[in-house]
Amino acid sequence: MPRGYWIVSVDVDNLEIYQTYIAANAEPFRKYGARFLVRSGQFENPEGTSRSRNVLIEFPSYQTALDCWKSAEYQNAIKLRQPVSQMNLVIIEGYDGPQPA
């Protein structure tokens, strides 16, 4: 079964308040088996637009990634984030097919 992923780009206006969102999202991420693969590292943006922070989170499945976002716990965390940030979030199914030779 393919894994699920959150692809996130975010600009944070108030990092101190944003930290409350990070603390609040820890429980739903643990509950739904989230694993951070990228968390605001160095990056270049050679095409298109971007935000100041980029995150890639892996979940055991696409359905689990959706369930985490829809959970009451995560929806409560969102309320802490929204006043102090602008975010783009894509939830996507991973690819388990053949790879190029």
N, C-alpha and C positions, 0 to 999 in steps of 0.2 A: 504494500500500500504506500503510495507517495506521501511524503511529509508535507506539511503545510507551512507557509511562511508569512510573516508580516514584513513588508518592506515599508519603512517609515522614513520620512524626512520632516524635520521640525525646526522652527525658529522659536527660541525661548526669550521672552521679554523680561522675566523675573525668575532667575535661577533659584533663589531662596524659596519662593512659593512652589516652583516646579518640583523641588525636592519632596514636597508633601505628596505629589502625584507619584513619584518614583517609589516612595515608601508604601503608598496605597496599592500600587500595581503588583507588588511583590507576591502577595497572597494568590491572586488569580493566576499569575504566571507560574507559580509553584504548582498550584492545583491542576493546571492544564498542561504541565510538562514543557513549558517554554525554555528555550536555551538560546542565549544571546550569541550570535555568530559575529556580529559587527555592532559596536556601540560607540559611536562618535569618534572614530579614529581619523587620522589624517586622510584627506581625499583631494582629488582634482575633479573638476567638472568640465570636461572638454566639449560637451555638447548639451544643449538644452538649459534648463534652469535647475537650481537646487536650493536647499535650505542649509543652515549652518550646522545642523547635526543630522547624521544618518544612522539608521539602526536596521539590522536584519535579525529577526527572531525566528527560530525554528520550532515547530510543534510536531508532535508525533504523527499527525495527519491533518489534512485540509479541514476536515470537520472539527477537529479539536481547536484549530486556529480560529474558525468561525465561532465555536462555542465559547471560547475565552472572551472574544470581543463582545459577544451578546450577553455574557454573564452579568448578573446584578453587581458582583464585586468590581468588575472592570468598568461598568457603566458609572458606578459611584466614583471611581478613580478619575474618569474622564472629566467629571464636574470640577475637579481640582485643577486639572491641566488647562482646560479651555480658556479661562480668563487671562492666562499668562503665556499662551503659545499659539502658534499657527502650525497645523500638522497636515501632511498628506500621508495617507495610509492605504496600502494595497494589501489585501489578503489573497494569496495565490497558492495554487497546488503545485507541488514539486514535480519533477520529471524523473521517472524511473526507467525510461526506455533506453535503447542502445545509444552509445556514444560514438562520435566519429572516430574512425581509425587513425 
